[in-house]
């Protein structure tokens, strides 16, 4: 078992964590592959937007701070006072980043 305590570590933890990572990475790869295939078939495209700071950036004013994230589920901008579900705010930031890439004809940074 990989479970354990700080005093008594589980068995094969390193090997199992590596296996779990490989399984998770394969799942995301397959999902992205399918999305790209379907979009190519429909004439669309898939953009991979880096998630860095998307959960800390305000979708209204652009202010970024770790403290904007009140909890796992709640976002409140310290600059403009905008409040929203944290996932909705992050999704709006990712959508805006994708639109910026498409509008400027550039690449994802």
Residue, then its C-alpha position, 0 to 999 in steps of 0.5 A: x500500500x502507498x498509504x502511510x504516516x510520517x513515522x511509517x511510510x507506505x511501500x513503493x510510494x515512489x513507484x506508485x506515484x510515478x505510475x499514477x502520474x503516467x496514467x494521468x498524463x496519458x488521460x490528458x494527452x488522449x483527451x487533447x488528441x481527441x479534441x484536436x482531431x474533432x476540431x480539425x474535422x469541424x474546421x476549428x482549432x484547439x489552443x493550449x493556454x498556460x494556466x499560470x495566474x488565471x485563478x488569481x487574475x481579475x477577469x474584470x480589471x486584470x489585477x493579479x494577486x494571490x489574496x484575490x482568491x478568498x477560498x478554493x471556490x470564491x474569488x474577490x478582487x481587492x482592486x475593483x471589488x469584483x466577486x465570482x465563483x473562482x472557476x468562472x473567473x479563471x475560465x473567463x481569463x482563459x477565454x480572454x487569453x485565447x481570444x487575444x491569441x486569435x485576434x493577434x494571430x500570435x502564438x500562446x506564450 
